[in-house]
Amino acid sequence: MFPFELLNSEASAANLLQQVRWRDGLYCPRCRSASVIKHGSYREYQRYLCKDCDRTFNPKTGTIFAHAKIGLDKLLFAFYALLRFNTSIRQLDAEIDVSYRSLRRRVEQFARTLDALAIDLVGPVEIDEVYVTAGLKGRERDQESRSRGLSKRGRGSYVEDKPPVFTLVDRGSGQRYVVPAKSADESTVRLLLADRQQESLTYTDRFRAYDPLEDDENYQRKAVIHGDGEYVDGDAHVNTCESHASLVRRWLSPHRGVSKDKLTPYLRAFRLRRRILRKPGREALKEIVRTVL
């Protein structure tokens, strides 16, 4: 359920931010000292004074919410709606009456704060690639516009605005990873699979970038041949990867082609979306705030 009670005013949002940020105890965000006292207020926010560094702060100090002209309740609503309902920034602009450029800048800043992906492969691994639309959106062009990447058939490339995105599924831990790349070649595949804790089975299709794994004693490769209509051969398949890749396409779709420069932050946001998917609204919002902090 949507957490209305936490986002019905800036005061409610400020209280949520304070609870999540200092859930383990109040401290100064500058010198990390716990010797702080209350020191008046700043709008809806409690202000504090650090006795060690003699500087004041409030719950927004040192976060992406500091100095934002958009109210905290509106920002948290935007982040929640983006992740939970995959709402486009243009639609959020209409819903909360904030300029598109200001909101887009804050959403992109939010996406950049998310943790970088750490791949840790334990058991048998599926790996597959998908190609997404990601061009020069948001940049000043110094040349004529070219056709959209997905208007061409076949495999794409980073230069053609159709970069590959690899999906990996660890059958041992159940973890799923989405990793953008500049090329779909052998070196990229080996780099993605380098973090295995032990030798394990690797399931692929018959794309040529995976073929060198066949003759490498460090890998045990099983492949299915999609060109012959083969999608499952015993336990060999990449169906879980393809299913997850379809969710990636759906996630990027409302944004009508993101910039290549911002593809990684958008995919980090997708990962957070999957993490909060089954959580109730209140817990999901707290997880979003906790992740940003």
Secondary structure, 3 states (H helix, E strand, C coil): CCCHHHHCCHHHHHHHHHHHHCCCCCCCCCCCCCCEEEEEEECCEEEEEECCCCCEECCCCCCCCCCCCCCHHHHHHHHHHHHHHCCCHHHHHHHHCCCHHHHHHHHHHHHHHCCCCCCCECCCEEEEEEECCEECCCCCCCCCCCCCHHHCCCCCCCCCCCCEEEEEEECCCCCEEEEECCCCCHHHHHHHCCCECCCCEEEEECCHHHHHHHHCCCCEEEEECHHHCCCCECCECCHHHHHHHHHHHHHHHHHCCEEHHHHHHHHHHHHHHHHHCCCCHHHHHHHHHHHHC
